[in-house]
Amino acid sequence: MADHPERATKVCPVCGRPFQWRKKWKDVWEEVRYCSERCRRRRSNVPGPLGVE
């Protein structure tokens, strides 16, 4: 993947990897939390804030 330093970046709470803004997320970037569909499906395995599931 090409590194684009000017793009916004977030960290996936499931896998812990950073991911960058994509054009398809243009209108919903504030709502995007997961780097992939796989991580979105696995979200129930990750403890919530303060260890609450």
C-alpha distance matrix in Angstrom:
0.0 3.8 6.4 9.2 12.2 14.5 13.1 15.0 13.8 15.7 16.1 16.7 20.4 20.1 17.4 17.2 13.5 12.2 10.5 10.3 12.7 12.3 14.9 16.5 17.3 19.0 22.4 22.0 19.5 22.4 22.9 19.4 19.6 17.4 13.7 14.6 17.8 18.3 18.5 20.7 23.1 23.3 24.2 27.8 27.3 26.3 29.3 29.7 30.8 33.5 33.1 34.4 33.0
3.8 0.0 3.8 6.3 9.6 11.9 11.2 13.8 13.5 16.1 17.2 18.5 22.2 22.5 20.0 19.2 15.4 13.4 11.6 10.4 12.4 12.3 14.6 17.0 17.7 18.6 22.3 22.3 19.6 22.5 23.7 20.5 21.0 19.3 15.8 17.3 20.6 21.5 21.3 23.3 25.9 26.2 26.7 30.4 30.0 28.7 31.4 31.6 32.3 35.0 34.9 36.3 35.2
6.4 3.8 0.0 3.8 6.2 9.1 8.9 11.4 10.9 13.9 15.2 17.1 20.8 21.6 19.2 17.7 14.1 11.5 10.3 9.0 11.4 12.4 14.9 17.6 17.5 18.2 21.8 21.6 18.5 21.0 22.5 19.5 19.8 18.7 15.5 17.7 21.3 22.2 21.4 23.2 26.2 26.2 26.2 29.9 29.5 27.7 30.1 30.0 30.4 32.9 33.2 34.7 34.0
9.2 6.3 3.8 0.0 3.8 5.6 5.8 9.0 9.8 13.3 15.5 17.8 21.4 22.8 20.8 19.1 15.7 12.5 10.9 8.3 9.6 10.9 13.0 16.1 15.8 15.8 19.4 19.6 16.5 19.0 21.0 18.5 19.4 18.9 16.1 18.6 22.0 23.4 22.4 23.8 27.0 27.3 26.9 30.7 30.7 28.7 30.8 30.3 30.4 33.1 33.7 35.1 34.4
12.2 9.6 6.2 3.8 0.0 3.8 5.6 8.0 8.9 12.6 14.9 17.8 21.1 23.0 21.2 18.9 15.8 12.4 11.6 9.2 10.7 13.0 15.2 18.3 17.3 17.0 20.2 20.2 16.8 18.7 21.1 18.9 19.5 19.5 17.3 20.2 23.8 25.1 23.5 24.8 28.3 28.2 27.4 31.1 31.0 28.6 30.3 29.6 29.2 31.7 32.7 34.2 34.0
14.5 11.9 9.1 5.6 3.8 0.0 3.8 6.7 9.2 12.9 16.0 18.8 22.0 24.2 22.9 20.7 17.9 14.2 12.8 9.6 9.7 12.0 13.4 16.8 15.7 14.6 17.7 18.2 15.0 16.9 19.7 18.1 19.3 19.9 18.0 20.9 24.3 26.0 24.5 25.2 28.8 29.2 28.0 31.7 32.0 29.6 31.2 30.0 29.5 32.3 33.5 34.7 34.5
13.1 11.2 8.9 5.8 5.6 3.8 0.0 3.8 6.4 10.1 13.3 15.7 19.1 21.1 20.1 18.2 15.5 11.8 9.7 6.2 5.9 8.5 10.4 13.4 12.1 11.5 14.7 14.8 11.5 13.7 16.3 14.4 15.7 16.3 14.5 17.3 20.6 22.5 21.0 21.5 25.1 25.7 24.6 28.3 28.8 26.5 28.3 27.1 26.9 29.9 30.9 31.9 31.4
15.0 13.8 11.4 9.0 8.0 6.7 3.8 0.0 3.8 7.0 10.6 13.2 16.2 18.7 18.2 16.1 13.9 10.2 8.6 5.7 5.4 9.0 11.3 13.6 11.2 11.0 13.5 12.9 9.2 10.7 13.4 11.7 12.8 13.9 12.9 16.1 19.3 21.2 19.2 19.4 23.2 23.6 22.0 25.6 26.2 23.7 25.2 23.7 23.4 26.3 27.6 28.4 28.2
13.8 13.5 10.9 9.8 8.9 9.2 6.4 3.8 0.0 3.8 7.0 9.8 12.9 15.3 14.6 12.3 10.2 6.5 5.6 4.4 6.2 9.9 13.0 14.6 12.1 13.0 15.4 13.9 10.1 11.2 13.1 10.8 10.8 11.5 10.3 13.9 17.3 18.6 16.3 17.1 20.7 20.6 19.2 22.8 23.0 20.5 22.1 21.0 20.8 23.6 24.6 25.7 25.4
15.7 16.1 13.9 13.3 12.6 12.9 10.1 7.0 3.8 0.0 3.8 6.6 9.3 12.0 11.8 9.6 8.4 5.5 5.6 6.5 8.1 11.4 14.7 15.4 12.5 14.1 15.7 13.4 9.8 10.1 11.2 8.8 7.8 8.7 8.5 12.2 15.4 16.4 13.7 14.3 17.9 17.6 15.8 19.3 19.5 16.8 18.3 17.2 17.1 20.0 20.9 21.9 21.6
16.1 17.2 15.2 15.5 14.9 16.0 13.3 10.6 7.0 3.8 0.0 3.8 6.3 8.8 8.4 5.8 5.5 4.2 6.1 8.8 11.1 14.0 17.5 17.7 15.1 17.2 18.7 16.0 12.8 12.9 13.1 10.4 8.0 7.9 7.8 11.5 14.6 14.8 11.6 12.9 16.3 15.2 13.6 16.9 16.6 13.9 15.5 15.0 15.2 17.9 18.2 19.7 19.3
16.7 18.5 17.1 17.8 17.8 18.8 15.7 13.2 9.8 6.6 3.8 0.0 3.8 5.5 5.8 5.0 5.6 6.2 7.1 10.3 12.3 14.3 17.8 17.2 14.8 17.6 18.8 15.7 13.2 13.3 12.4 9.4 6.3 5.0 5.6 8.7 11.4 11.3 7.9 9.4 12.5 11.4 10.0 13.5 13.3 11.0 13.2 13.1 14.2 17.1 16.8 17.9 16.9
20.4 22.2 20.8 21.4 21.1 22.0 19.1 16.2 12.9 9.3 6.3 3.8 0.0 3.8 6.0 5.4 8.0 9.4 10.9 14.0 15.7 17.8 21.1 20.3 17.6 20.4 21.0 17.6 15.4 14.7 13.4 11.1 7.4 6.9 8.8 11.1 12.9 12.3 8.5 9.6 12.2 10.3 8.1 11.0 10.6 7.6 9.5 9.5 10.7 13.5 13.0 14.1 13.3
20.1 22.5 21.6 22.8 23.0 24.2 21.1 18.7 15.3 12.0 8.8 5.5 3.8 0.0 3.8 5.8 8.3 10.8 12.0 15.4 17.3 18.8 22.1 20.9 18.8 22.0 22.7 19.3 17.5 17.4 15.5 12.9 9.3 7.3 8.7 9.9 11.2 9.5 5.9 8.0 9.7 7.2 6.2 9.2 8.1 6.2 9.3 10.6 12.8 15.2 13.8 14.8 13.1
17.4 20.0 19.2 20.8 21.2 22.9 20.1 18.2 14.6 11.8 8.4 5.8 6.0 3.8 0.0 3.8 5.6 8.9 10.6 14.3 16.9 18.3 21.9 21.1 19.4 22.5 23.9 20.8 18.6 19.0 17.6 14.5 11.3 8.7 8.4 9.8 11.9 9.9 7.0 10.2 11.8 9.4 9.6 12.5 10.8 9.4 12.4 14.0 15.8 17.9 16.5 18.0 16.6
17.2 19.2 17.7 19.1 18.9 20.7 18.2 16.1 12.3 9.6 5.8 5.0 5.4 5.8 3.8 0.0 3.8 6.7 9.5 13.1 15.9 18.1 21.7 21.5 19.4 22.1 23.6 20.6 17.9 18.0 17.3 14.4 11.2 9.6 9.3 11.8 14.5 13.2 10.0 12.6 14.9 12.7 11.9 14.8 13.3 10.9 13.1 14.0 15.0 16.9 16.2 18.2 17.5
13.5 15.4 14.1 15.7 15.8 17.9 15.5 13.9 10.2 8.4 5.5 5.6 8.0 8.3 5.6 3.8 0.0 3.8 6.5 10.2 13.4 15.4 19.2 19.4 17.6 20.3 22.3 19.7 16.8 17.6 17.3 14.0 11.6 9.6 7.9 10.7 14.0 13.1 10.6 13.3 15.9 14.3 14.0 17.4 16.2 14.1 16.6 17.3 18.2 20.4 19.9 21.7 20.9
12.2 13.4 11.5 12.5 12.4 14.2 11.8 10.2 6.5 5.5 4.2 6.2 9.4 10.8 8.9 6.7 3.8 0.0 3.8 6.9 10.3 12.8 16.5 17.3 15.3 17.5 19.7 17.5 14.2 15.2 15.7 12.5 10.8 9.6 7.8 11.2 14.8 14.9 12.5 14.5 17.6 16.7 15.9 19.5 18.8 16.5 18.7 18.7 19.1 21.6 21.7 23.3 22.7
10.5 11.6 10.3 10.9 11.6 12.8 9.7 8.6 5.6 5.6 6.1 7.1 10.9 12.0 10.6 9.5 6.5 3.8 0.0 3.8 7.0 9.1 12.8 13.6 11.9 14.2 16.7 14.8 11.7 13.5 13.9 10.4 9.8 8.5 5.9 9.2 12.9 13.8 12.0 13.5 16.8 16.7 16.1 19.9 19.8 17.9 20.3 20.1 20.8 23.7 23.8 24.9 23.9
10.3 10.4 9.0 8.3 9.2 9.6 6.2 5.7 4.4 6.5 8.8 10.3 14.0 15.4 14.3 13.1 10.2 6.9 3.8 0.0 3.8 6.4 9.9 11.5 10.0 11.5 14.4 13.3 10.0 12.4 13.6 10.6 11.2 10.7 8.4 11.3 14.8 16.4 14.9 15.8 19.3 19.7 18.9 22.7 23.1 21.1 23.3 22.7 23.1 26.2 26.6 27.5 26.6
12.7 12.4 11.4 9.6 10.7 9.7 5.9 5.4 6.2 8.1 11.1 12.3 15.7 17.3 16.9 15.9 13.4 10.3 7.0 3.8 0.0 3.8 6.8 8.6 6.8 7.7 10.8 10.2 7.2 10.2 11.7 9.3 11.1 11.4 9.7 12.1 15.1 17.4 16.2 16.2 19.8 20.8 19.8 23.5 24.5 22.6 24.7 23.6 24.0 27.3 28.0 28.4 27.5
12.3 12.3 12.4 10.9 13.0 12.0 8.5 9.0 9.9 11.4 14.0 14.3 17.8 18.8 18.3 18.1 15.4 12.8 9.1 6.4 3.8 0.0 3.8 5.4 5.4 6.8 10.2 10.2 8.5 12.1 12.9 10.4 12.8 12.4 10.4 11.7 14.1 16.9 16.5 16.3 19.5 21.1 20.6 24.3 25.4 24.1 26.5 25.6 26.5 29.9 30.2 30.4 29.0
14.9 14.6 14.9 13.0 15.2 13.4 10.4 11.3 13.0 14.7 17.5 17.8 21.1 22.1 21.9 21.7 19.2 16.5 12.8 9.9 6.8 3.8 0.0 3.8 5.3 5.1 8.7 10.1 9.4 13.2 14.1 12.3 15.3 15.3 13.7 14.4 16.3 19.4 19.4 18.7 21.8 23.8 23.3 26.8 28.3 27.1 29.5 28.3 29.2 32.7 33.1 33.0 31.6
16.5 17.0 17.6 16.1 18.3 16.8 13.4 13.6 14.6 15.4 17.7 17.2 20.3 20.9 21.1 21.5 19.4 17.3 13.6 11.5 8.6 5.4 3.8 0.0 3.8 5.5 7.8 8.5 9.0 12.7 12.6 10.9 14.1 13.8 12.7 12.7 13.7 17.2 17.5 16.3 19.1 21.6 21.2 24.5 26.3 25.5 27.9 26.8 28.0 31.7 31.9 31.4 29.7
17.3 17.7 17.5 15.8 17.3 15.7 12.1 11.2 12.1 12.5 15.1 14.8 17.6 18.8 19.4 19.4 17.6 15.3 11.9 10.0 6.8 5.4 5.3 3.8 0.0 3.8 5.7 5.3 5.2 8.9 9.0 7.5 11.0 11.5 11.1 11.9 13.3 16.7 16.1 14.7 18.0 20.1 19.1 22.5 24.3 23.1 25.2 23.7 24.7 28.4 28.8 28.4 26.9
19.0 18.6 18.2 15.8 17.0 14.6 11.5 11.0 13.0 14.1 17.2 17.6 20.4 22.0 22.5 22.1 20.3 17.5 14.2 11.5 7.7 6.8 5.1 5.5 3.8 0.0 3.8 5.8 5.9 9.2 10.5 10.1 13.7 14.8 14.5 15.7 17.1 20.5 19.8 18.4 21.7 23.7 22.5 25.8 27.7 26.2 28.0 26.3 26.8 30.5 31.3 30.8 29.7
22.4 22.3 21.8 19.4 20.2 17.7 14.7 13.5 15.4 15.7 18.7 18.8 21.0 22.7 23.9 23.6 22.3 19.7 16.7 14.4 10.8 10.2 8.7 7.8 5.7 3.8 0.0 3.8 6.1 8.3 9.1 10.0 13.8 15.6 16.1 17.0 17.9 21.4 20.6 18.5 21.7 23.9 22.3 25.3 27.7 26.2 27.7 25.6 26.1 29.8 30.8 29.9 28.8
22.0 22.3 21.6 19.6 20.2 18.2 14.8 12.9 13.9 13.4 16.0 15.7 17.6 19.3 20.8 20.6 19.7 17.5 14.8 13.3 10.2 10.2 10.1 8.5 5.3 5.8 3.8 0.0 3.8 5.5 5.4 6.5 10.2 12.3 13.4 14.5 15.3 18.6 17.4 15.2 18.4 20.6 18.7 21.6 24.0 22.5 23.9 21.8 22.5 26.2 27.0 26.1 25.0
19.5 19.6 18.5 16.5 16.8 15.0 11.5 9.2 10.1 9.8 12.8 13.2 15.4 17.5 18.6 17.9 16.8 14.2 11.7 10.0 7.2 8.5 9.4 9.0 5.2 5.9 6.1 3.8 0.0 3.8 5.4 5.2 8.5 10.7 11.5 13.5 15.1 18.0 16.4 14.9 18.5 20.0 18.1 21.3 23.2 21.3 22.7 20.7 21.0 24.7 25.6 25.3 24.4
22.4 22.5 21.0 19.0 18.7 16.9 13.7 10.7 11.2 10.1 12.9 13.3 14.7 17.4 19.0 18.0 17.6 15.2 13.5 12.4 10.2 12.1 13.2 12.7 8.9 9.2 8.3 5.5 3.8 0.0 3.8 5.7 8.2 11.4 13.1 15.4 16.8 19.4 17.2 15.4 19.0 20.2 17.7 20.5 22.5 20.3 21.1 18.6 18.5 22.1 23.4 22.9 22.5
22.9 23.7 22.5 21.0 21.1 19.7 16.3 13.4 13.1 11.2 13.1 12.4 13.4 15.5 17.6 17.3 17.3 15.7 13.9 13.6 11.7 12.9 14.1 12.6 9.0 10.5 9.1 5.4 5.4 3.8 0.0 3.8 6.3 9.4 11.9 13.4 14.2 16.8 14.8 12.4 15.8 17.2 14.7 17.4 19.7 17.9 18.9 16.5 17.1 20.8 21.7 20.8 19.9
19.4 20.5 19.5 18.5 18.9 18.1 14.4 11.7 10.8 8.8 10.4 9.4 11.1 12.9 14.5 14.4 14.0 12.5 10.4 10.6 9.3 10.4 12.3 10.9 7.5 10.1 10.0 6.5 5.2 5.7 3.8 0.0 3.8 6.1 8.1 9.8 11.1 13.7 11.7 9.9 13.6 14.9 12.9 16.1 18.0 16.3 18.0 16.3 17.2 21.0 21.4 20.9 19.7
19.6 21.0 19.8 19.4 19.5 19.3 15.7 12.8 10.8 7.8 8.0 6.3 7.4 9.3 11.3 11.2 11.6 10.8 9.8 11.2 11.1 12.8 15.3 14.1 11.0 13.7 13.8 10.2 8.5 8.2 6.3 3.8 0.0 3.8 6.9 9.1 10.6 12.2 9.4 8.1 11.8 12.3 9.9 13.3 14.8 12.7 14.4 12.9 14.1 17.7 17.9 17.7 16.5
17.4 19.3 18.7 18.9 19.5 19.9 16.3 13.9 11.5 8.7 7.9 5.0 6.9 7.3 8.7 9.6 9.6 9.6 8.5 10.7 11.4 12.4 15.3 13.8 11.5 14.8 15.6 12.3 10.7 11.4 9.4 6.1 3.8 0.0 3.8 5.6 7.5 8.7 6.0 5.7 9.4 9.8 8.5 12.2 13.3 11.8 14.4 13.9 15.7 19.1 18.6 18.7 16.9
13.7 15.8 15.5 16.1 17.3 18.0 14.5 12.9 10.3 8.5 7.8 5.6 8.8 8.7 8.4 9.3 7.9 7.8 5.9 8.4 9.7 10.4 13.7 12.7 11.1 14.5 16.1 13.4 11.5 13.1 11.9 8.1 6.9 3.8 0.0 3.8 7.2 8.3 6.6 7.7 11.0 11.4 11.2 15.0 15.4 14.3 17.2 17.1 18.8 22.0 21.4 21.9 20.2
14.6 17.3 17.7 18.6 20.2 20.9 17.3 16.1 13.9 12.2 11.5 8.7 11.1 9.9 9.8 11.8 10.7 11.2 9.2 11.3 12.1 11.7 14.4 12.7 11.9 15.7 17.0 14.5 13.5 15.4 13.4 9.8 9.1 5.6 3.8 0.0 3.8 5.3 5.3 6.3 8.8 10.0 10.8 14.4 15.0 14.8 18.1 18.4 20.7 23.9 22.8 22.9 20.6
17.8 20.6 21.3 22.0 23.8 24.3 20.6 19.3 17.3 15.4 14.6 11.4 12.9 11.2 11.9 14.5 14.0 14.8 12.9 14.8 15.1 14.1 16.3 13.7 13.3 17.1 17.9 15.3 15.1 16.8 14.2 11.1 10.6 7.5 7.2 3.8 0.0 3.8 5.5 5.0 6.2 8.7 10.0 13.0 14.3 14.9 18.2 18.6 21.3 24.6 23.2 22.7 20.0
18.3 21.5 22.2 23.4 25.1 26.0 22.5 21.2 18.6 16.4 14.8 11.3 12.3 9.5 9.9 13.2 13.1 14.9 13.8 16.4 17.4 16.9 19.4 17.2 16.7 20.5 21.4 18.6 18.0 19.4 16.8 13.7 12.2 8.7 8.3 5.3 3.8 0.0 3.8 5.4 5.3 6.3 8.8 11.6 12.0 13.0 16.7 17.8 20.8 23.7 21.8 21.7 18.8
18.5 21.3 21.4 22.4 23.5 24.5 21.0 19.2 16.3 13.7 11.6 7.9 8.5 5.9 7.0 10.0 10.6 12.5 12.0 14.9 16.2 16.5 19.4 17.5 16.1 19.8 20.6 17.4 16.4 17.2 14.8 11.7 9.4 6.0 6.6 5.3 5.5 3.8 0.0 3.8 5.4 5.0 6.1 9.6 9.8 9.9 13.5 14.4 17.2 20.1 18.5 18.6 16.0
20.7 23.3 23.2 23.8 24.8 25.2 21.5 19.4 17.1 14.3 12.9 9.4 9.6 8.0 10.2 12.6 13.3 14.5 13.5 15.8 16.2 16.3 18.7 16.3 14.7 18.4 18.5 15.2 14.9 15.4 12.4 9.9 8.1 5.7 7.7 6.3 5.0 5.4 3.8 0.0 3.8 5.5 5.3 8.6 10.2 10.5 13.5 13.7 16.6 19.8 18.4 17.8 15.1
23.1 25.9 26.2 27.0 28.3 28.8 25.1 23.2 20.7 17.9 16.3 12.5 12.2 9.7 11.8 14.9 15.9 17.6 16.8 19.3 19.8 19.5 21.8 19.1 18.0 21.7 21.7 18.4 18.5 19.0 15.8 13.6 11.8 9.4 11.0 8.8 6.2 5.3 5.4 3.8 0.0 3.8 5.6 7.4 9.1 10.7 13.9 14.8 18.2 21.1 19.1 18.2 14.9
23.3 26.2 26.2 27.3 28.2 29.2 25.7 23.6 20.6 17.6 15.2 11.4 10.3 7.2 9.4 12.7 14.3 16.7 16.7 19.7 20.8 21.1 23.8 21.6 20.1 23.7 23.9 20.6 20.0 20.2 17.2 14.9 12.3 9.8 11.4 10.0 8.7 6.3 5.0 5.5 3.8 0.0 3.8 5.6 5.8 7.6 11.1 12.8 16.2 18.7 16.3 16.0 12.8
24.2 26.7 26.2 26.9 27.4 28.0 24.6 22.0 19.2 15.8 13.6 10.0 8.1 6.2 9.6 11.9 14.0 15.9 16.1 18.9 19.8 20.6 23.3 21.2 19.1 22.5 22.3 18.7 18.1 17.7 14.7 12.9 9.9 8.5 11.2 10.8 10.0 8.8 6.1 5.3 5.6 3.8 0.0 3.8 5.4 5.5 8.5 9.3 12.7 15.5 13.6 13.0 10.1
27.8 30.4 29.9 30.7 31.1 31.7 28.3 25.6 22.8 19.3 16.9 13.5 11.0 9.2 12.5 14.8 17.4 19.5 19.9 22.7 23.5 24.3 26.8 24.5 22.5 25.8 25.3 21.6 21.3 20.5 17.4 16.1 13.3 12.2 15.0 14.4 13.0 11.6 9.6 8.6 7.4 5.6 3.8 0.0 3.8 5.5 7.5 8.8 12.6 14.9 12.4 11.1 7.7
27.3 30.0 29.5 30.7 31.0 32.0 28.8 26.2 23.0 19.5 16.6 13.3 10.6 8.1 10.8 13.3 16.2 18.8 19.8 23.1 24.5 25.4 28.3 26.3 24.3 27.7 27.7 24.0 23.2 22.5 19.7 18.0 14.8 13.3 15.4 15.0 14.3 12.0 9.8 10.2 9.1 5.8 5.4 3.8 0.0 3.8 6.6 9.3 12.9 14.5 11.5 11.4 8.3
26.3 28.7 27.7 28.7 28.6 29.6 26.5 23.7 20.5 16.8 13.9 11.0 7.6 6.2 9.4 10.9 14.1 16.5 17.9 21.1 22.6 24.1 27.1 25.5 23.1 26.2 26.2 22.5 21.3 20.3 17.9 16.3 12.7 11.8 14.3 14.8 14.9 13.0 9.9 10.5 10.7 7.6 5.5 5.5 3.8 0.0 3.8 6.4 9.7 11.5 9.0 9.4 7.4
29.3 31.4 30.1 30.8 30.3 31.2 28.3 25.2 22.1 18.3 15.5 13.2 9.5 9.3 12.4 13.1 16.6 18.7 20.3 23.3 24.7 26.5 29.5 27.9 25.2 28.0 27.7 23.9 22.7 21.1 18.9 18.0 14.4 14.4 17.2 18.1 18.2 16.7 13.5 13.5 13.9 11.1 8.5 7.5 6.6 3.8 0.0 3.8 6.8 8.0 5.2 5.8 4.8
29.7 31.6 30.0 30.3 29.6 30.0 27.1 23.7 21.0 17.2 15.0 13.1 9.5 10.6 14.0 14.0 17.3 18.7 20.1 22.7 23.6 25.6 28.3 26.8 23.7 26.3 25.6 21.8 20.7 18.6 16.5 16.3 12.9 13.9 17.1 18.4 18.6 17.8 14.4 13.7 14.8 12.8 9.3 8.8 9.3 6.4 3.8 0.0 3.8 6.4 5.5 4.9 5.0
30.8 32.3 30.4 30.4 29.2 29.5 26.9 23.4 20.8 17.1 15.2 14.2 10.7 12.8 15.8 15.0 18.2 19.1 20.8 23.1 24.0 26.5 29.2 28.0 24.7 26.8 26.1 22.5 21.0 18.5 17.1 17.2 14.1 15.7 18.8 20.7 21.3 20.8 17.2 16.6 18.2 16.2 12.7 12.6 12.9 9.7 6.8 3.8 0.0 3.8 5.4 5.8 7.9
33.5 35.0 32.9 33.1 31.7 32.3 29.9 26.3 23.6 20.0 17.9 17.1 13.5 15.2 17.9 16.9 20.4 21.6 23.7 26.2 27.3 29.9 32.7 31.7 28.4 30.5 29.8 26.2 24.7 22.1 20.8 21.0 17.7 19.1 22.0 23.9 24.6 23.7 20.1 19.8 21.1 18.7 15.5 14.9 14.5 11.5 8.0 6.4 3.8 0.0 3.8 5.6 8.9
33.1 34.9 33.2 33.7 32.7 33.5 30.9 27.6 24.6 20.9 18.2 16.8 13.0 13.8 16.5 16.2 19.9 21.7 23.8 26.6 28.0 30.2 33.1 31.9 28.8 31.3 30.8 27.0 25.6 23.4 21.7 21.4 17.9 18.6 21.4 22.8 23.2 21.8 18.5 18.4 19.1 16.3 13.6 12.4 11.5 9.0 5.2 5.5 5.4 3.8 0.0 3.8 6.4
34.4 36.3 34.7 35.1 34.2 34.7 31.9 28.4 25.7 21.9 19.7 17.9 14.1 14.8 18.0 18.2 21.7 23.3 24.9 27.5 28.4 30.4 33.0 31.4 28.4 30.8 29.9 26.1 25.3 22.9 20.8 20.9 17.7 18.7 21.9 22.9 22.7 21.7 18.6 17.8 18.2 16.0 13.0 11.1 11.4 9.4 5.8 4.9 5.8 5.6 3.8 0.0 3.8
33.0 35.2 34.0 34.4 34.0 34.5 31.4 28.2 25.4 21.6 19.3 16.9 13.3 13.1 16.6 17.5 20.9 22.7 23.9 26.6 27.5 29.0 31.6 29.7 26.9 29.7 28.8 25.0 24.4 22.5 19.9 19.7 16.5 16.9 20.2 20.6 20.0 18.8 16.0 15.1 14.9 12.8 10.1 7.7 8.3 7.4 4.8 5.0 7.9 8.9 6.4 3.8 0.0
